[in-house]
Amino acid sequence: MRRNPLPSLVIVPVALGAFLLLNWLERRRPLRRHVEPKLRRAARNLALGAGSAVFIQLAEMPAILALCRTVEGNRWGLLQIFGLPAWLEIPAALILMDYTFYVWHVLLHRVPLFWRFHVVHHADLDLDSSTALRFHFGEEMLSVPWRAAQVALIGLTPLTFSIWQAVFFVMVLFHHSEIELPIAWEGRLNMRNARFARDARPIAEGCGCPACTRFSQVTPWNR
C-alpha cells in the first residue's frame, strides 16, 4: 500500500510553530548580545530563505517526491529491500538520512565550489533561529542530486521523506537557536545550539572551530 507524504496542514503548522516558539524563547532567555539588530537580520535571513524555499517547492520537491513514489513502487533501496514495518522503517530512515546528510555537510565545507555557496550561511554576524533559513538557493540546487541519491539508495517513501523533512527542519532551527540552556542538559543529551558557535561564525574554508566541525542535525554523529 502506497503511503502519501504528510499533508501541508501538518508540516506548515509544525514548522511555523517551532520557529515562533524558538523566537519567543530567544527573547525570554537570550544567550548573548547581538552584534546587529535582530529585526534587520531576521528580515534579511527570511528574504534569503524565501528564495531557497521557492526553489525547493517549485523544483526540488516535485522531483524528489516523484522519485520517492518510484522507489516505493519498485521497492528500490535498502529499507524497501528489507520490508520493515513502519515503526522500524521511520526511525531507520531518520538515522540513515541524517548520517548521509552529515557526509554532504562535510563536503559543503571541504569542496571549494560547494563552500562558495554554503559560506552565505556562515557569514551571518549573529546566530539564532533565523540563521537556519539563511541559505543560498545555489546550495539548494547543488544538493538535489545528493538528495535524489539518498532517496534511491536508502529507499524512502513519500511518507518517510516528509517525516524526515519535518524533523530535520525543526532540529536545524533548534541547533541555530540562541537560547540559554542549562549546561547539564546540553552535555547529557548532546544538545547543540548557538553556544557551540557563539565565538565564531567562520567564513574561512576548512577552519577547525566548533561551527565547522559539527555536521549532523538529528543524531549525535559528531561524538
C-alpha positions as CSV (number, residue, x, y, z in Angstrom):
1,M,0.0,0.0,0.0
2,R,1.4,3.4,-1.0
3,R,1.8,5.9,1.7
4,N,1.3,9.6,1.0
5,P,3.5,12.3,2.4
6,L,2.5,14.3,5.5
7,P,0.0,16.9,4.4
8,S,0.9,20.6,4.4
9,L,-1.8,21.1,7.0
10,V,0.6,19.2,9.4
11,I,4.0,20.3,8.2
12,V,3.4,24.0,7.9
13,P,1.9,24.5,11.4
14,V,4.8,22.4,12.9
15,A,7.5,24.3,11.1
16,L,5.9,27.7,11.8
17,G,5.1,26.8,15.4
18,A,8.7,25.7,16.0
19,F,10.1,28.9,14.5
20,L,7.8,31.2,16.5
21,L,8.4,29.2,19.8
22,L,12.1,29.4,19.4
23,N,12.0,33.1,18.6
24,W,9.9,33.7,21.8
25,L,12.4,31.6,23.8
26,E,15.3,33.6,22.3
27,R,13.7,36.8,23.6
28,R,13.0,35.3,27.0
29,R,16.4,33.5,27.6
30,P,18.9,35.1,25.2
31,L,22.3,33.5,25.1
32,R,24.3,36.7,24.2
33,R,24.1,40.2,23.0
34,H,23.5,40.8,19.3
35,V,26.1,42.4,17.0
36,E,23.3,43.5,14.6
37,P,19.7,44.5,15.3
38,K,17.7,41.3,15.4
39,L,14.8,42.6,13.3
40,R,17.1,43.7,10.5
41,R,19.0,40.4,10.5
42,A,15.8,38.4,10.6
43,A,14.3,40.3,7.6
44,R,17.5,39.6,5.6
45,N,17.7,36.0,6.6
46,L,14.0,35.4,5.8
47,A,14.5,37.0,2.4
48,L,17.3,34.6,1.6
49,G,15.3,31.7,3.0
50,A,12.3,32.7,0.8
51,G,14.5,32.5,-2.3
52,S,15.6,29.0,-1.3
53,A,12.0,28.0,-0.4
54,V,10.7,29.0,-3.8
55,F,13.3,26.8,-5.5
56,I,12.6,23.9,-3.1
57,Q,8.8,24.0,-3.6
58,L,8.9,24.6,-7.4
59,A,11.8,22.4,-8.5
60,E,13.2,20.1,-5.8
61,M,10.1,18.8,-4.1
62,P,8.2,17.7,-7.2
63,A,11.2,15.8,-8.5
64,I,12.1,14.2,-5.1
65,L,8.5,13.2,-4.3
66,A,8.2,11.7,-7.8
67,L,11.4,9.7,-7.1
68,C,10.0,8.6,-3.7
69,R,6.9,7.2,-5.4
70,T,9.1,5.4,-8.0
71,V,11.3,4.0,-5.2
72,E,8.2,2.8,-3.3
73,G,6.5,1.3,-6.3
74,N,9.7,-0.6,-7.5
75,R,10.9,-1.4,-4.0
76,W,14.3,0.2,-4.6
77,G,16.8,1.0,-1.8
78,L,17.9,-0.5,1.5
79,L,14.7,0.0,3.5
80,Q,12.5,-1.3,0.7
81,I,14.5,-4.5,0.3
82,F,14.1,-5.4,4.0
83,G,10.4,-4.5,4.0
84,L,10.5,-3.2,7.6
85,P,7.3,-2.4,9.5
86,A,6.6,1.4,9.8
87,W,7.6,1.5,13.4
88,L,11.1,0.4,12.4
89,E,11.3,1.9,8.9
90,I,10.7,5.5,10.1
91,P,13.4,5.7,12.7
92,A,15.8,3.8,10.4
93,A,15.1,6.4,7.7
94,L,15.8,9.3,10.0
95,I,19.1,7.8,11.1
96,L,20.3,6.9,7.6
97,M,19.2,10.3,6.2
98,D,20.9,12.1,8.9
99,Y,24.2,10.2,8.5
100,T,24.2,10.8,4.7
101,F,23.4,14.4,5.3
102,Y,26.4,14.5,7.7
103,V,28.6,13.4,4.8
104,W,27.0,16.1,2.5
105,H,27.6,18.8,5.1
106,V,31.3,17.8,5.4
107,L,31.5,18.1,1.6
108,L,30.0,21.6,1.8
109,H,32.9,22.7,4.0
110,R,35.6,20.8,2.1
111,V,34.8,21.2,-1.6
112,P,35.7,24.8,-2.7
113,L,32.8,25.1,-5.1
114,F,30.3,24.0,-2.6
115,W,31.8,26.2,0.1
116,R,31.3,29.3,-2.1
117,F,27.6,28.8,-1.7
118,H,27.5,27.5,1.8
119,V,29.6,30.4,3.1
120,V,26.5,32.6,2.8
121,H,25.0,30.7,5.8
122,H,28.2,31.2,7.9
123,A,28.6,34.9,7.0
124,D,25.8,35.8,9.5
125,L,27.2,38.2,12.1
126,D,25.0,36.7,14.8
127,L,23.5,33.2,15.3
128,D,19.8,32.5,16.0
129,S,16.9,30.5,14.6
130,S,16.6,32.9,11.6
131,T,20.2,31.8,10.6
132,A,18.7,28.3,10.0
133,L,16.8,29.8,7.0
134,R,19.8,31.7,5.6
135,F,20.9,29.6,2.6
136,H,21.8,30.5,-1.0
137,F,19.4,28.9,-3.5
138,G,22.5,27.8,-5.4
139,E,23.3,25.5,-2.5
140,E,19.8,24.0,-2.7
141,M,20.4,23.4,-6.4
142,L,23.7,21.6,-5.7
143,S,22.0,19.4,-3.1
144,V,19.3,18.0,-5.4
145,P,21.5,15.2,-6.9
146,W,22.7,14.2,-3.4
147,R,19.1,14.2,-2.1
148,A,18.0,12.0,-5.0
149,A,20.8,9.6,-4.3
150,Q,19.8,9.5,-0.6
151,V,16.2,8.7,-1.5
152,A,17.1,6.0,-4.1
153,L,19.8,4.2,-2.0
154,I,18.1,4.4,1.3
155,G,14.7,3.6,-0.1
156,L,12.5,6.5,1.1
157,T,8.8,6.6,0.5
158,P,6.9,9.9,0.3
159,L,5.8,9.4,3.9
160,T,9.3,8.7,5.3
161,F,10.8,11.5,3.3
162,S,8.2,14.1,4.5
163,I,8.7,12.9,8.2
164,W,12.4,13.3,7.8
165,Q,12.0,16.7,6.3
166,A,9.8,18.0,9.1
167,V,12.1,16.6,11.9
168,F,15.2,17.9,10.1
169,F,13.8,21.4,9.8
170,V,12.8,21.6,13.4
171,M,16.2,20.3,14.5
172,V,18.1,22.8,12.3
173,L,16.0,25.6,13.8
174,F,16.9,24.4,17.3
175,H,20.6,24.0,16.6
176,H,20.9,27.5,15.5
177,S,18.6,29.0,18.2
178,E,20.2,31.4,20.6
179,I,18.6,30.2,23.8
180,E,20.4,30.0,27.2
181,L,20.1,26.3,28.2
182,P,21.5,24.6,31.3
183,I,24.9,23.2,30.5
184,A,24.0,19.9,32.1
185,W,21.1,19.4,29.6
186,E,23.4,20.1,26.7
187,G,26.1,17.7,27.9
188,R,23.8,14.8,28.8
189,L,21.7,14.9,25.7
190,N,24.4,16.0,23.2
191,M,22.3,19.1,22.6
192,R,23.8,21.7,20.2
193,N,22.7,25.2,19.8
194,A,24.3,28.7,19.4
195,R,26.6,28.2,22.4
196,F,28.9,26.0,20.3
197,A,29.4,28.7,17.7
198,R,28.9,31.9,19.7
199,D,32.6,32.9,19.3
200,A,33.0,32.0,15.6
201,R,30.7,32.2,12.6
202,P,33.6,31.4,10.3
203,I,34.0,32.4,6.7
204,A,37.4,30.8,6.1
205,E,37.2,27.5,4.3
206,G,38.2,24.4,6.3
207,C,38.7,26.0,9.7
208,G,38.5,23.8,12.8
209,C,36.2,25.8,15.0
210,P,33.0,24.2,16.5
211,A,30.8,25.8,13.9
212,C,32.7,23.9,11.2
213,T,33.2,20.6,12.9
214,R,29.7,19.6,13.9
215,F,27.9,18.4,10.9
216,S,24.9,16.3,11.9
217,Q,21.4,17.6,12.8
218,V,19.2,14.8,14.1
219,T,21.6,12.3,15.6
220,P,24.9,12.6,17.6
221,W,27.4,11.6,14.8
222,N,29.8,14.3,16.0
223,R,30.7,12.4,19.2
